[in-house]
Amino acid sequence: MFEYQLKRSTRRKTVAIKVSKKVVTVYAPMHVSKTSIEQWLKIKQAWVDLQLNKQLNFIDKQQRPLKQCQVLIFEKPHTLVFKQSASSYVEQSDDVLTIYTSTRVKKLSQKRQQLLCQALEEKLAAYIEMRLAYYCQLMTEALPTKLTFGAYKRKWGSCNSRRELTFSLNLIGAPTHVIDYVIVHELAHLKYHNHSAAFWSRVGKFYPDYKSASAWLKQNGASLQWEFDN
């Protein structure tokens, strides 16, 4: 039997299980005995093992920029060099990013992470803004009202009824043709707020090879994610 954390609640009516960050958590009503829970978990053993293996594989593929001194930018590995200076900033020369931190900085790791993320967001924003202008004209679609970025792990992009678009900062490591697919995908959502046949027809009209790009993300998405824990 695998190790797990048990959390009981007076409001819960059924037993549930969650596997997250290599930790198994079981949620159960107060009245269900420990013996009954463990009998139920034996039935779930194969499913739990599968989820744990998936998460281990995912973690193994993640980038660890501050430890490995490397990060992907538009699919190309870039070396990270860390130096101290009178001020904090990032400088790029070819495929090398030098992250300078002020000698006054106390939390060095957090500052390096902040500077790196800011630099990568600037690069991704510049590319996406350029391609949004192109695809909006191609799709006869008005530009979005707002563009934001975040380090999301469960989505590559999103849009809302206010025509605001959000993209995952982790896309910076993807090939540009895959980023283009995500852009078209989200622009198509401005017209169809679902994944209906009409939605996919619109995606396919302006990005015919969308199935290949989507498959690339499913296969390689874990390698675009970052892990900054020391």
Z-matrix of the N, CA and C atoms (Angstrom, degrees):
N
C 1 1.471
C 2 1.526 1 109.85
N 3 1.281 2 116.58 1 136.10
C 4 1.462 3 122.28 2 178.72
C 5 1.535 4 110.50 3 -75.15
N 6 1.323 5 115.97 4 158.67
C 7 1.455 6 120.78 5 176.17
C 8 1.522 7 109.67 6 -76.98
N 9 1.327 8 115.92 7 146.93
C 10 1.461 9 119.31 8 179.76
C 11 1.514 10 110.26 9 -153.58
N 12 1.332 11 114.60 10 159.95
C 13 1.461 12 121.36 11 174.51
C 14 1.525 13 107.86 12 -101.59
N 15 1.308 14 117.05 13 133.57
C 16 1.463 15 121.37 14 -179.26
C 17 1.527 16 110.07 15 -106.82
N 18 1.318 17 114.96 16 124.74
C 19 1.466 18 120.81 17 177.59
C 20 1.528 19 109.02 18 -123.22
N 21 1.322 20 115.51 19 119.49
C 22 1.462 21 120.34 20 -178.96
C 23 1.529 22 110.56 21 -102.41
N 24 1.340 23 114.43 22 154.61
C 25 1.458 24 120.08 23 179.40
C 26 1.524 25 109.78 24 -148.57
N 27 1.314 26 115.71 25 141.31
C 28 1.469 27 119.99 26 177.48
C 29 1.524 28 110.98 27 -73.09
N 30 1.318 29 116.66 28 -22.24
C 31 1.466 30 120.52 29 -178.33
C 32 1.517 31 113.30 30 -88.12
N 33 1.318 32 117.16 31 -18.54
C 34 1.465 33 119.80 32 -178.36
C 35 1.526 34 110.61 33 -76.52
N 36 1.356 35 115.81 34 139.83
C 37 1.462 36 121.11 35 -178.51
C 38 1.524 37 112.66 36 -109.03
N 39 1.327 38 117.20 37 -18.85
C 40 1.464 39 120.48 38 -178.97
C 41 1.527 40 110.05 39 -131.49
N 42 1.328 41 115.22 40 165.25
C 43 1.465 42 121.29 41 176.79
C 44 1.531 43 108.32 42 -90.01
N 45 1.319 44 115.71 43 136.42
C 46 1.470 45 120.63 44 179.37
C 47 1.525 46 108.87 45 -136.71
N 48 1.323 47 115.15 46 160.36
C 49 1.453 48 120.57 47 -177.74
C 50 1.526 49 109.77 48 -134.67
N 51 1.324 50 115.92 49 142.78
C 52 1.462 51 121.60 50 -179.95
C 53 1.522 52 108.99 51 -136.20
N 54 1.330 53 116.03 52 134.58
C 55 1.460 54 121.45 53 176.91
C 56 1.523 55 107.35 54 -117.37
N 57 1.311 56 116.45 55 115.17
C 58 1.460 57 120.78 56 -177.93
C 59 1.522 58 109.87 57 -146.22
N 60 1.332 59 116.28 58 131.49
C 61 1.464 60 122.61 59 178.54
C 62 1.534 61 111.54 60 52.80
N 63 1.326 62 115.63 61 43.32
C 64 1.465 63 124.99 62 177.25
C 65 1.525 64 113.03 63 67.02
N 66 1.335 65 116.98 64 14.52
C 67 1.464 66 121.74 65 178.87
C 68 1.523 67 109.62 66 -114.75
N 69 1.328 68 116.02 67 130.52
C 70 1.468 69 121.46 68 178.18
C 71 1.527 70 108.37 69 -98.43
N 72 1.328 71 116.24 70 124.03
C 73 1.459 72 121.63 71 178.65
C 74 1.525 73 109.30 72 -119.67
N 75 1.324 74 116.03 73 130.88
C 76 1.463 75 121.76 74 178.56
C 77 1.524 76 108.26 75 -111.35
N 78 1.329 77 115.45 76 128.46
C 79 1.462 78 121.87 77 178.04
C 80 1.530 79 107.99 78 -107.58
N 81 1.321 80 116.68 79 128.14
C 82 1.464 81 119.50 80 -174.78
C 83 1.524 82 111.36 81 -143.40
N 84 1.353 83 116.39 82 153.23
C 85 1.475 84 120.56 83 173.64
C 86 1.525 85 109.12 84 -67.92
N 87 1.298 86 116.81 85 160.69
C 88 1.466 87 121.77 86 -178.50
C 89 1.521 88 112.25 87 -63.77
N 90 1.334 89 117.14 88 -32.50
C 91 1.461 90 120.32 89 -171.65
C 92 1.532 91 114.18 90 -82.65
N 93 1.327 92 118.48 91 -10.91
C 94 1.470 93 120.89 92 -177.62
C 95 1.523 94 109.44 93 -81.53
N 96 1.323 95 116.96 94 127.68
C 97 1.462 96 120.91 95 -176.47
C 98 1.523 97 111.88 96 -73.30
N 99 1.334 98 115.38 97 157.58
C 100 1.470 99 121.40 98 177.79
C 101 1.530 100 110.36 99 -61.65
N 102 1.336 101 116.92 100 -36.96
C 103 1.469 102 120.83 101 179.46
C 104 1.523 103 110.58 102 -62.92
N 105 1.321 104 117.44 103 -43.98
C 106 1.473 105 121.78 104 179.17
C 107 1.526 106 110.90 105 -63.90
N 108 1.313 107 115.48 106 -39.48
C 109 1.467 108 119.60 107 179.97
C 110 1.522 109 110.37 108 -63.75
N 111 1.332 110 116.58 109 -44.48
C 112 1.459 111 119.25 110 -177.21
C 113 1.526 112 111.97 111 -71.24
N 114 1.315 113 117.77 112 -31.09
C 115 1.467 114 120.10 113 173.45
C 116 1.525 115 110.34 114 -63.88
N 117 1.332 116 115.79 115 -40.37
C 118 1.474 117 120.64 116 178.70
C 119 1.521 118 110.55 117 -67.34
N 120 1.337 119 116.26 118 -37.50
C 121 1.458 120 120.07 119 -179.01
C 122 1.520 121 112.35 120 -67.82
N 123 1.341 122 117.24 121 -29.73
C 124 1.469 123 119.78 122 176.92
C 125 1.524 124 110.81 123 -62.00
N 126 1.328 125 115.82 124 -34.78
C 127 1.464 126 120.49 125 177.65
C 128 1.531 127 109.98 126 -68.57
N 129 1.346 128 116.03 127 -31.38
C 130 1.465 129 121.75 128 -177.49
C 131 1.533 130 113.08 129 -89.61
N 132 1.330 131 117.38 130 1.53
C 133 1.461 132 121.92 131 -174.76
C 134 1.532 133 112.63 132 -52.85
N 135 1.316 134 118.05 133 -49.62
C 136 1.468 135 121.67 134 -177.18
C 137 1.525 136 110.94 135 -62.92
N 138 1.336 137 116.09 136 -41.18
C 139 1.468 138 120.20 137 -179.41
C 140 1.525 139 110.41 138 -65.70
N 141 1.335 140 116.99 139 -42.29
C 142 1.466 141 121.02 140 179.49
C 143 1.524 142 110.41 141 -64.27
N 144 1.330 143 117.25 142 -44.34
C 145 1.465 144 121.01 143 178.43
C 146 1.520 145 110.92 144 -58.49
N 147 1.334 146 116.31 145 -41.30
C 148 1.462 147 121.09 146 179.47
C 149 1.527 148 110.65 147 -63.13
N 150 1.334 149 117.00 148 -44.94
C 151 1.469 150 120.80 149 -179.62
C 152 1.528 151 111.52 150 -65.00
N 153 1.329 152 116.31 151 -40.65
C 154 1.464 153 119.78 152 179.01
C 155 1.527 154 110.91 153 -64.67
N 156 1.330 155 117.45 154 -40.64
C 157 1.465 156 121.11 155 178.74
C 158 1.519 157 111.02 156 -65.33
N 159 1.334 158 115.92 157 -39.60
C 160 1.463 159 120.00 158 177.71
C 161 1.518 160 110.90 159 -61.24
N 162 1.328 161 115.85 160 -43.49
C 163 1.459 162 119.74 161 -178.78
C 164 1.518 163 112.06 162 -69.18
N 165 1.331 164 117.29 163 -35.95
C 166 1.459 165 120.47 164 176.80
C 167 1.517 166 110.46 165 -64.49
N 168 1.350 167 116.64 166 -42.80
C 169 1.463 168 120.95 167 178.02
C 170 1.517 169 110.78 168 -63.59
N 171 1.349 170 115.49 169 -40.54
C 172 1.460 171 120.68 170 179.24
C 173 1.523 172 110.33 171 -62.07
N 174 1.320 173 116.28 172 -46.36
C 175 1.457 174 120.98 173 -178.85
C 176 1.525 175 111.10 174 -64.02
N 177 1.339 176 117.08 175 -38.89
C 178 1.460 177 121.49 176 179.79
C 179 1.527 178 111.92 177 -62.54
N 180 1.343 179 116.73 178 -31.38
C 181 1.468 180 121.05 179 -176.46
C 182 1.523 181 112.88 180 -86.44
N 183 1.322 182 118.05 181 -15.96
C 184 1.460 183 120.93 182 -176.54
C 185 1.532 184 111.97 183 -62.85
N 186 1.325 185 114.50 184 148.66
C 187 1.460 186 119.84 185 173.12
C 188 1.528 187 109.68 186 -79.99
N 189 1.315 188 115.14 187 143.06
C 190 1.466 189 121.45 188 174.66
C 191 1.523 190 107.85 189 -125.60
N 192 1.329 191 115.39 190 76.71
C 193 1.473 192 120.35 191 -170.50
C 194 1.520 193 114.93 192 -54.21
N 195 1.323 194 118.04 193 -44.77
C 196 1.464 195 119.97 194 -175.18
C 197 1.521 196 112.17 195 -72.36
N 198 1.332 197 117.55 196 -27.29
C 199 1.469 198 121.18 197 178.86
C 200 1.531 199 111.05 198 -87.11
N 201 1.338 200 115.70 199 -43.09
C 202 1.458 201 120.43 200 -175.41
C 203 1.526 202 112.39 201 -87.11
N 204 1.349 203 116.25 202 -10.93
C 205 1.467 204 121.67 203 -179.05
C 206 1.531 205 111.25 204 56.41
N 207 1.317 206 114.84 205 41.52
C 208 1.461 207 120.36 206 -179.61
C 209 1.524 208 110.03 207 -156.61
N 210 1.320 209 116.52 208 146.19
C 211 1.457 210 121.53 209 176.96
C 212 1.524 211 108.92 210 -148.61
N 213 1.336 212 115.41 211 147.16
C 214 1.462 213 120.20 212 178.25
C 215 1.521 214 110.37 213 -84.40
N 216 1.331 215 116.24 214 133.45
C 217 1.461 216 122.46 215 173.67
C 218 1.516 217 107.14 216 -129.91
N 219 1.312 218 115.73 217 112.54
C 220 1.470 219 121.96 218 -175.75
C 221 1.524 220 110.81 219 51.08
N 222 1.320 221 115.11 220 48.25
C 223 1.469 222 126.05 221 175.08
C 224 1.534 223 113.37 222 77.53
N 225 1.316 224 118.75 223 -9.84
C 226 1.462 225 120.97 224 -176.40
C 227 1.531 226 110.44 225 -99.89
N 228 1.329 227 117.69 226 128.98
C 229 1.470 228 119.96 227 178.32
C 230 1.532 229 111.42 228 -66.12
N 231 1.328 230 115.88 229 132.47
C 232 1.458 231 122.01 230 176.14
C 233 1.526 232 108.59 231 -119.54
N 234 1.314 233 116.04 232 136.46
C 235 1.462 234 121.58 233 179.73
C 236 1.529 235 109.83 234 -82.36
N 237 1.332 236 115.30 235 139.10
C 238 1.464 237 121.20 236 176.30
C 239 1.520 238 109.39 237 -104.70
N 240 1.321 239 115.61 238 130.85
C 241 1.457 240 122.31 239 176.28
C 242 1.525 241 107.72 240 -120.66
N 243 1.311 242 117.07 241 133.13
C 244 1.462 243 121.48 242 -176.75
C 245 1.528 244 109.78 243 -111.99
N 246 1.343 245 114.88 244 127.48
C 247 1.461 246 120.26 245 178.73
C 248 1.525 247 109.63 246 -138.70
N 249 1.318 248 115.64 247 161.91
C 250 1.455 249 120.75 248 175.11
C 251 1.521 250 109.67 249 -103.63
N 252 1.326 251 114.26 250 151.73
C 253 1.456 252 119.88 251 -176.06
C 254 1.524 253 108.87 252 -153.94
N 255 1.321 254 115.31 253 -179.61
C 256 1.461 255 119.50 254 177.36
C 257 1.522 256 111.71 255 -71.30
N 258 1.344 257 116.21 256 -24.52
C 259 1.462 258 121.12 257 178.79
C 260 1.524 259 109.52 258 -137.86
N 261 1.327 260 115.94 259 170.15
C 262 1.467 261 120.81 260 -177.73
C 263 1.529 262 110.23 261 -105.20
N 264 1.325 263 116.21 262 128.43
C 265 1.468 264 121.11 263 179.32
C 266 1.525 265 109.34 264 -168.11
N 267 1.339 266 115.70 265 172.07
C 268 1.467 267 121.39 266 179.52
C 269 1.522 268 108.66 267 -121.81
N 270 1.306 269 115.68 268 137.64
C 271 1.463 270 121.81 269 -179.51
C 272 1.525 271 108.48 270 -128.48
N 273 1.333 272 116.57 271 136.47
C 274 1.469 273 119.92 272 179.53
C 275 1.515 274 111.07 273 -116.11
N 276 1.318 275 115.23 274 139.01
C 277 1.453 276 122.21 275 172.86
C 278 1.516 277 107.29 276 -138.94
N 279 1.327 278 116.09 277 110.02
C 280 1.465 279 122.10 278 -174.71
C 281 1.526 280 110.17 279 55.80
N 282 1.336 281 117.49 280 -119.55
C 283 1.462 282 120.19 281 -177.64
C 284 1.529 283 112.01 282 -103.59
N 285 1.335 284 116.17 283 30.23
C 286 1.457 285 121.36 284 177.90
C 287 1.526 286 109.68 285 -123.49
N 288 1.337 287 116.33 286 127.94
C 289 1.457 288 121.85 287 174.59
C 290 1.526 289 107.61 288 -108.55
N 291 1.322 290 116.14 289 120.17
C 292 1.459 291 120.28 290 177.08
C 293 1.518 292 108.41 291 -102.35
N 294 1.324 293 115.21 292 120.91
C 295 1.466 294 121.42 293 -178.61
C 296 1.531 295 108.38 294 -103.22
N 297 1.327 296 115.25 295 110.69
C 298 1.457 297 121.61 296 179.13
C 299 1.523 298 109.36 297 -95.36
N 300 1.313 299 116.82 298 131.78
C 301 1.463 300 120.71 299 175.85
C 302 1.527 301 109.15 300 -121.14
N 303 1.300 302 114.16 301 140.47
C 304 1.458 303 120.04 302 179.78
C 305 1.533 304 110.88 303 -61.66
N 306 1.306 305 115.53 304 145.68
C 307 1.466 306 120.59 305 178.11
C 308 1.525 307 111.07 306 -65.90
N 309 1.326 308 116.68 307 -12.72
C 310 1.469 309 120.47 308 179.11
C 311 1.528 310 112.59 309 -85.89
N 312 1.338 311 116.68 310 -10.78
C 313 1.465 312 120.94 311 -178.01
C 314 1.528 313 110.12 312 -69.03
N 315 1.323 314 116.22 313 130.00
C 316 1.461 315 121.20 314 179.63
C 317 1.530 316 111.72 315 -94.68
N 318 1.329 317 116.77 316 -44.52
C 319 1.461 318 121.11 317 179.84
C 320 1.526 319 108.15 318 -94.25
N 321 1.315 320 115.02 319 83.09
C 322 1.459 321 122.03 320 -170.70
C 323 1.530 322 112.73 321 -62.99
N 324 1.329 323 116.82 322 -47.26
C 325 1.461 324 120.75 323 -177.33
C 326 1.524 325 111.73 324 -61.06
N 327 1.341 326 116.12 325 -45.74
C 328 1.460 327 120.14 326 -179.56
C 329 1.529 328 111.31 327 -63.53
N 330 1.330 329 116.61 328 -38.63
C 331 1.468 330 119.99 329 179.86
C 332 1.516 331 110.71 330 -67.89
N 333 1.328 332 117.41 331 -41.27
C 334 1.463 333 120.30 332 177.54
C 335 1.526 334 111.17 333 -61.93
N 336 1.324 335 115.92 334 -41.36
C 337 1.463 336 120.44 335 177.47
C 338 1.532 337 110.79 336 -61.40
N 339 1.327 338 115.71 337 -45.58
C 340 1.462 339 120.60 338 -180.00
C 341 1.525 340 111.47 339 -60.66
N 342 1.322 341 117.11 340 -46.21
C 343 1.462 342 121.46 341 -178.94
C 344 1.522 343 111.28 342 -64.68
N 345 1.333 344 116.38 343 -41.95
C 346 1.460 345 120.25 344 179.31
C 347 1.521 346 111.00 345 -62.97
N 348 1.333 347 117.27 346 -47.51
C 349 1.463 348 121.08 347 -179.22
C 350 1.525 349 111.47 348 -62.10
N 351 1.317 350 117.39 349 -39.38
C 352 1.460 351 120.88 350 178.08
C 353 1.522 352 111.05 351 -63.07
N 354 1.332 353 116.08 352 -43.23
C 355 1.464 354 120.32 353 -179.49
C 356 1.528 355 111.27 354 -65.57
N 357 1.320 356 116.62 355 -41.86
C 358 1.460 357 120.45 356 -179.51
C 359 1.523 358 111.10 357 -69.37
N 360 1.330 359 116.88 358 -37.58
C 361 1.470 360 119.49 359 177.86
C 362 1.523 361 110.82 360 -63.17
N 363 1.318 362 117.65 361 -39.50
C 364 1.463 363 120.86 362 178.37
C 365 1.531 364 110.66 363 -61.07
N 366 1.329 365 116.68 364 -41.79
C 367 1.458 366 120.52 365 -179.61
C 368 1.526 367 110.98 366 -67.68
N 369 1.327 368 116.29 367 -44.30
C 370 1.462 369 119.66 368 -179.02
C 371 1.520 370 110.62 369 -67.96
N 372 1.324 371 117.53 370 -41.73
C 373 1.463 372 121.36 371 179.74
C 374 1.527 373 111.01 372 -60.53
N 375 1.332 374 116.90 373 -42.55
C 376 1.461 375 120.70 374 -179.69
C 377 1.525 376 110.51 375 -61.29
N 378 1.333 377 116.37 376 -42.69
C 379 1.467 378 119.22 377 -179.80
C 380 1.524 379 111.08 378 -68.93
N 381 1.335 380 116.89 379 -47.37
C 382 1.467 381 119.55 380 -176.43
C 383 1.525 382 111.51 381 -66.33
N 384 1.306 383 118.25 382 -38.49
C 385 1.465 384 120.19 383 177.51
C 386 1.523 385 111.06 384 -60.59
N 387 1.332 386 116.25 385 -41.34
C 388 1.457 387 120.76 386 178.48
C 389 1.529 388 111.11 387 -64.06
N 390 1.331 389 117.06 388 -45.04
C 391 1.465 390 120.71 389 -177.14
C 392 1.526 391 111.71 390 -75.30
N 393 1.331 392 117.55 391 -29.60
C 394 1.467 393 120.01 392 174.66
C 395 1.521 394 110.62 393 -61.84
N 396 1.327 395 115.91 394 -42.87
C 397 1.464 396 120.06 395 178.95
C 398 1.527 397 110.17 396 -60.78
N 399 1.331 398 115.86 397 -41.03
C 400 1.469 399 120.23 398 -179.66
C 401 1.525 400 111.13 399 -66.64
N 402 1.324 401 116.63 400 -50.60
C 403 1.468 402 119.63 401 -175.40
C 404 1.527 403 112.50 402 -72.44
N 405 1.314 404 118.19 403 -31.83
C 406 1.469 405 119.47 404 176.69
C 407 1.522 406 110.31 405 -63.68
N 408 1.316 407 116.30 406 -39.44
C 409 1.463 408 119.82 407 177.05
C 410 1.528 409 110.46 408 -67.83
N 411 1.327 410 116.50 409 -41.87
C 412 1.461 411 121.33 410 -179.57
C 413 1.527 412 111.37 411 -64.30
N 414 1.329 413 116.42 412 -39.29
C 415 1.460 414 121.88 413 -176.54
C 416 1.529 415 112.48 414 -92.74
N 417 1.345 416 116.31 415 6.49
C 418 1.469 417 122.35 416 -174.92
C 419 1.526 418 110.39 417 46.19
N 420 1.325 419 113.92 418 51.38
C 421 1.456 420 122.14 419 -178.34
C 422 1.526 421 108.63 420 -119.65
N 423 1.326 422 117.43 421 136.62
C 424 1.460 423 120.73 422 177.48
C 425 1.523 424 109.76 423 -66.43
N 426 1.312 425 116.63 424 149.29
C 427 1.456 426 120.21 425 177.76
C 428 1.531 427 110.68 426 -60.92
N 429 1.328 428 117.83 427 147.42
C 430 1.474 429 119.71 428 177.77
C 431 1.523 430 110.69 429 -61.53
N 432 1.308 431 116.32 430 154.28
C 433 1.462 432 120.80 431 -178.92
C 434 1.519 433 112.32 432 -76.40
N 435 1.342 434 116.06 433 -22.33
C 436 1.462 435 119.79 434 -177.96
C 437 1.519 436 109.84 435 -155.54
N 438 1.311 437 116.16 436 144.70
C 439 1.464 438 121.64 437 179.37
C 440 1.524 439 108.64 438 -129.44
N 441 1.338 440 116.67 439 123.02
C 442 1.459 441 121.25 440 179.57
C 443 1.525 442 110.74 441 -132.72
N 444 1.334 443 115.30 442 165.06
C 445 1.457 444 121.49 443 -178.42
C 446 1.530 445 109.15 444 -133.88
N 447 1.314 446 115.82 445 149.19
C 448 1.456 447 121.04 446 178.28
C 449 1.516 448 110.12 447 -155.40
N 450 1.326 449 117.42 448 155.51
C 451 1.469 450 121.74 449 -179.82
C 452 1.522 451 109.95 450 -85.89
N 453 1.323 452 116.02 451 68.12
C 454 1.462 453 121.10 452 -177.82
C 455 1.521 454 110.32 453 -83.14
N 456 1.327 455 115.97 454 144.75
C 457 1.465 456 120.39 455 -179.69
C 458 1.519 457 112.47 456 -106.32
N 459 1.314 458 117.57 457 -13.65
C 460 1.468 459 119.91 458 -175.94
C 461 1.525 460 113.80 459 -113.42
N 462 1.335 461 117.38 460 1.21
C 463 1.460 462 119.16 461 178.65
C 464 1.527 463 109.41 462 -152.54
N 465 1.316 464 115.19 463 153.15
C 466 1.462 465 121.53 464 179.35
C 467 1.520 466 111.41 465 -100.15
N 468 1.312 467 116.08 466 -22.45
C 469 1.457 468 119.79 467 178.40
C 470 1.512 469 109.80 468 -167.99
N 471 1.324 470 115.81 469 165.61
C 472 1.464 471 120.61 470 177.21
C 473 1.520 472 108.82 471 -159.12
N 474 1.331 473 115.35 472 162.29
C 475 1.457 474 120.70 473 174.79
C 476 1.522 475 107.82 474 -144.76
N 477 1.327 476 116.40 475 163.14
C 478 1.456 477 119.80 476 178.74
C 479 1.526 478 110.50 477 -133.46
N 480 1.304 479 115.83 478 179.83
C 481 1.466 480 121.01 479 -175.86
C 482 1.523 481 112.41 480 -67.29
N 483 1.328 482 117.13 481 -15.10
C 484 1.470 483 120.61 482 177.79
C 485 1.526 484 111.29 483 -88.61
N 486 1.334 485 116.67 484 7.83
C 487 1.464 486 123.25 485 178.32
C 488 1.531 487 111.11 486 65.53
N 489 1.322 488 115.80 487 34.17
C 490 1.458 489 121.00 488 175.90
C 491 1.529 490 108.60 489 -99.13
N 492 1.310 491 116.43 490 131.43
C 493 1.463 492 121.12 491 -179.75
C 494 1.520 493 110.68 492 -108.99
N 495 1.321 494 115.28 493 141.27
C 496 1.456 495 122.49 494 176.53
C 497 1.520 496 108.91 495 -128.01
N 498 1.324 497 116.86 496 137.03
C 499 1.461 498 121.12 497 178.93
C 500 1.529 499 109.66 498 -126.76
N 501 1.315 500 114.68 499 146.92
C 502 1.461 501 120.07 500 177.40
C 503 1.513 502 109.56 501 -71.68
N 504 1.320 503 116.29 502 132.49
C 505 1.457 504 121.28 503 177.91
C 506 1.524 505 111.35 504 -63.94
N 507 1.326 506 116.69 505 -23.82
C 508 1.467 507 120.41 506 -179.93
C 509 1.527 508 112.88 507 -66.21
N 510 1.336 509 116.90 508 -14.09
C 511 1.464 510 119.80 509 177.44
C 512 1.523 511 112.55 510 -63.49
N 513 1.321 512 117.63 511 -16.19
C 514 1.461 513 120.91 512 -179.25
C 515 1.527 514 111.51 513 -57.47
N 516 1.322 515 117.50 514 -25.71
C 517 1.460 516 120.50 515 -178.84
C 518 1.516 517 114.38 516 -86.57
N 519 1.326 518 117.34 517 -8.02
C 520 1.471 519 121.74 518 -176.18
C 521 1.527 520 111.13 519 -83.43
N 522 1.340 521 117.11 520 158.72
C 523 1.461 522 120.24 521 172.39
C 524 1.527 523 109.29 522 -63.46
N 525 1.312 524 117.10 523 150.14
C 526 1.465 525 120.34 524 -175.96
C 527 1.526 526 112.54 525 -61.39
N 528 1.336 527 117.26 526 -32.04
C 529 1.468 528 118.11 527 -178.95
C 530 1.533 529 111.29 528 -68.91
N 531 1.327 530 117.19 529 -27.41
C 532 1.462 531 120.97 530 176.39
C 533 1.525 532 109.82 531 -75.26
N 534 1.325 533 117.31 532 -39.21
C 535 1.465 534 120.81 533 175.74
C 536 1.527 535 109.72 534 -61.01
N 537 1.324 536 116.83 535 -39.69
C 538 1.473 537 120.86 536 177.72
C 539 1.522 538 111.00 537 -59.77
N 540 1.321 539 116.33 538 -40.08
C 541 1.465 540 119.80 539 177.73
C 542 1.517 541 110.87 540 -60.47
N 543 1.341 542 117.69 541 -44.86
C 544 1.465 543 120.80 542 -179.67
C 545 1.526 544 110.09 543 -63.12
N 546 1.323 545 117.14 544 -37.82
C 547 1.467 546 120.91 545 178.08
C 548 1.520 547 110.65 546 -62.00
N 549 1.331 548 117.03 547 -49.24
C 550 1.467 549 120.90 548 179.59
C 551 1.526 550 110.61 549 -62.75
N 552 1.324 551 116.08 550 -40.12
C 553 1.467 552 121.41 551 178.86
C 554 1.533 553 110.27 552 -56.41
N 555 1.331 554 116.30 553 -48.92
C 556 1.468 555 119.64 554 -178.15
C 557 1.526 556 111.94 555 -71.29
N 558 1.310 557 118.17 556 -35.55
C 559 1.465 558 120.07 557 177.02
C 560 1.525 559 110.90 558 -65.48
N 561 1.328 560 116.64 559 -35.12
C 562 1.474 561 119.89 560 177.52
C 563 1.521 562 110.65 561 -66.28
N 564 1.328 563 116.85 562 -29.13
C 565 1.469 564 120.87 563 177.82
C 566 1.521 565 112.16 564 -68.93
N 567 1.316 566 118.05 565 -19.71
C 568 1.466 567 119.98 566 177.36
C 569 1.528 568 110.71 567 -65.07
N 570 1.329 569 115.64 568 -26.22
C 571 1.461 570 120.18 569 178.37
C 572 1.516 571 111.90 570 -99.05
N 573 1.320 572 116.85 571 -37.25
C 574 1.461 573 121.67 572 -179.59
C 575 1.530 574 108.69 573 -124.24
N 576 1.321 575 116.66 574 110.14
C 577 1.467 576 121.04 575 -177.89
C 578 1.530 577 110.56 576 -87.77
N 579 1.316 578 115.50 577 51.38
C 580 1.468 579 122.02 578 -178.50
C 581 1.525 580 108.09 579 -163.70
N 582 1.313 581 116.34 580 -173.72
C 583 1.463 582 121.01 581 175.42
C 584 1.529 583 109.28 582 -118.33
N 585 1.306 584 115.46 583 47.21
C 586 1.461 585 122.19 584 -179.42
C 587 1.527 586 110.59 585 -74.38
N 588 1.319 587 115.16 586 173.16
C 589 1.465 588 120.55 587 177.01
C 590 1.528 589 110.22 588 -60.38
N 591 1.328 590 116.57 589 -37.35
C 592 1.468 591 120.73 590 179.59
C 593 1.530 592 110.40 591 -64.73
N 594 1.323 593 115.93 592 -38.76
C 595 1.470 594 120.04 593 177.72
C 596 1.521 595 110.77 594 -61.56
N 597 1.341 596 116.57 595 -51.33
C 598 1.467 597 119.60 596 -177.73
C 599 1.523 598 111.60 597 -66.77
N 600 1.312 599 116.90 598 -28.95
C 601 1.460 600 120.42 599 175.79
C 602 1.527 601 110.40 600 -64.26
N 603 1.343 602 115.61 601 -40.47
C 604 1.459 603 119.56 602 178.69
C 605 1.537 604 110.95 603 -68.50
N 606 1.331 605 116.65 604 -41.24
C 607 1.464 606 119.65 605 176.55
C 608 1.521 607 110.05 606 -59.70
N 609 1.343 608 116.33 607 -47.62
C 610 1.454 609 120.91 608 -177.84
C 611 1.516 610 113.47 609 -64.79
N 612 1.314 611 116.84 610 -29.46
C 613 1.470 612 120.83 611 179.77
C 614 1.526 613 111.10 612 -65.38
N 615 1.329 614 116.38 613 -37.90
C 616 1.462 615 120.06 614 -175.42
C 617 1.527 616 113.42 615 -106.12
N 618 1.338 617 115.92 616 -9.93
C 619 1.454 618 120.26 617 173.91
C 620 1.528 619 107.29 618 -145.11
N 621 1.334 620 117.15 619 79.98
C 622 1.470 621 121.68 620 -172.91
C 623 1.525 622 114.98 621 -57.07
N 624 1.343 623 117.42 622 -31.25
C 625 1.466 624 120.57 623 -175.84
C 626 1.531 625 111.64 624 -93.56
N 627 1.347 626 116.43 625 33.73
C 628 1.464 627 119.81 626 -174.27
C 629 1.529 628 113.18 627 -65.15
N 630 1.328 629 117.83 628 -31.59
C 631 1.460 630 119.66 629 -178.99
C 632 1.531 631 111.31 630 -64.88
N 633 1.312 632 115.61 631 -38.93
C 634 1.461 633 120.44 632 179.07
C 635 1.531 634 110.76 633 -67.22
N 636 1.336 635 116.90 634 -42.67
C 637 1.468 636 120.85 635 179.79
C 638 1.525 637 110.86 636 -66.16
N 639 1.329 638 116.39 637 -40.60
C 640 1.463 639 120.55 638 178.25
C 641 1.526 640 110.61 639 -63.52
N 642 1.332 641 116.21 640 -41.46
C 643 1.465 642 120.86 641 178.63
C 644 1.529 643 110.56 642 -64.60
N 645 1.327 644 117.09 643 -36.79
C 646 1.465 645 120.31 644 178.84
C 647 1.524 646 109.90 645 -62.05
N 648 1.325 647 117.51 646 -43.09
C 649 1.458 648 121.20 647 179.82
C 650 1.532 649 111.47 648 -64.04
N 651 1.323 650 116.37 649 -40.70
C 652 1.461 651 119.72 650 179.72
C 653 1.527 652 111.01 651 -65.10
N 654 1.318 653 116.18 652 -37.74
C 655 1.464 654 120.44 653 -177.26
C 656 1.528 655 112.52 654 -80.20
N 657 1.324 656 116.70 655 -34.85
C 658 1.469 657 120.19 656 -172.39
C 659 1.524 658 114.65 657 -114.88
N 660 1.325 659 116.37 658 2.24
C 661 1.463 660 119.98 659 -175.95
C 662 1.512 661 114.11 660 -55.65
N 663 1.336 662 117.34 661 -37.80
C 664 1.477 663 120.42 662 -178.48
C 665 1.521 664 111.33 663 -62.11
N 666 1.338 665 117.25 664 -33.16
C 667 1.457 666 120.68 665 -177.85
C 668 1.514 667 112.62 666 -74.61
N 669 1.346 668 116.87 667 -8.36
C 670 1.466 669 120.65 668 176.93
C 671 1.530 670 112.02 669 -92.08
N 672 1.331 671 115.67 670 -15.23
C 673 1.466 672 120.10 671 -176.74
C 674 1.531 673 110.59 672 -78.01
N 675 1.320 674 115.78 673 151.02
C 676 1.470 675 121.63 674 179.11
C 677 1.515 676 111.01 675 -109.66
N 678 1.296 677 115.08 676 149.61
C 679 1.461 678 121.88 677 172.68
C 680 1.527 679 107.36 678 -130.34
N 681 1.322 680 117.15 679 120.10
C 682 1.455 681 121.03 680 -175.75
C 683 1.525 682 112.71 681 -107.75
N 684 1.334 683 118.65 682 1.38
C 685 1.459 684 120.21 683 179.81
C 686 1.522 685 110.43 684 -63.11
N 687 1.301 686 115.61 685 138.01
C 688 1.465 687 119.74 686 179.32
C 689 1.526 688 111.16 687 -93.79
